[in-house]
Amino acid sequence: MSMELPVITEEAVLSEAVVSSASLMGLPNKVLASVLGVSLSTVGRLKRQEYLLSKTRKKWDLGILLVRVYLSLVAIFGSDSKEWLKTKNRAFAERRPMDVIQTVEGLLTVCDYLEAHRDR
């Protein structure tokens, strides 16, 4: 008897990674919605796996950047990464990184900042 394994798509993998990363970073749904450029209801559907990020949309690239931010935070700060996101930072004009990542430019800036520090 042969059992067919479920097909796992890249869209499902990235969508789950984004949801997990946001959760582990302590990002509220409202912040995740801003980062991805989606509504709060879409975030709810994403979390229930009723909506998947699509490779053909800008949200795909934003999701990848958010996961990169999470991976860099864990590499640099370990379990203190949530606190770093909530603390004002001189590198971001005394703004909290959690606020900065809510724009595309800010997400890129925070991602580049963290990756530069991780590689030291």
C-alpha positions, 0 to 999 in steps of 0.5 A: 500500500502506497501513501501519497505524501502531501505536496508542499509548495515554496509558497506554503514554506515561505508563508509559514516561515513568515508567520513563525518569524513574526511570532517569534519576534513578537510582532503584532498582527498590525505590524506584520500587516504593515510589513507585508502591505496587506490587511489585518484580515489577510494576516489572519488568513495567512496564519490559518494557511488560507492565504499564501504568499505568491512568488509573483507579488511584492509580498513574496520579497517582503516576506523573505526580507522579514525572515532574513531579519529574524535569522539575523536577530537570532544569530546576533541576540539569541533570545533577546531579539524581541527586546532589540526590536522594541528599543529605540536605536541611534542607527534608525534616528532613535526609532524602534526597529519594530516601527522602522520595518513597517516600510519597504525602505525601513525593512531593507535598512534594518535587514542590511544593518543586521546582516552587516553586524552579523557578519562581523 
